[in-house]
């Protein structure tokens, strides 16, 4: 890890700003509801406004000291690098920071796709599991099973073993087929000789 610090810090990860487009559409639709019945739907524009504020405010900032997560309705959370353990992702894809006590807190805007960039800007403080996996896939051989159609990724050593096993199996099948053809030919020859012998009996020499 570099002691001089990464020139790309501080680095801020924001919530996807595309949410603002959806919020604008929601706000336009809410105005239609207000126009239809102001007394009943006067509160509708507040929902997209809150959504816009949430999108603009929530973020995660990475600095030389650590990371800071800012929320809308919850207090800001910070974690120093010396207390940082890992990042975990929920089933919904939300990033969670884990400290040495195994306590967690959400990291707004951080997703699995952020890991490559975060590993770069933090000088490896956050590990990058994506690039090594992609490099492994690039170096692997894609083998498609003829019978099932399933595709399997193998490295060079696994592929060499697979090819050796496949060739041995092929040669064994060819040998079995050859022996079967020989047996079938021998059976046909024996049947022919048997039929020929039955037709070579003594001829009827009686005179009328």
Buried (B, 14 or more C-beta within 10 A) or exposed (E): EEEEEBEEBEBEBBBEEEBBEBBEEBBEEBBEBBEEEEEEBEEBBEEBEEBBEBBBBBBBBBBEEBBBBBBEEEEEBBBEBEBBBEBEBEEEEBBBBBBEEEEBBBBBBBBEEBBBBBBBBBBEBBEBEBEEEEEEEEEBBEBEEEEEEEEEEBEEEBBEEBEEEEEEEEEEEEEEEEEEEEEEEEEEEEEEEEEEEEEEEEEEEEEE
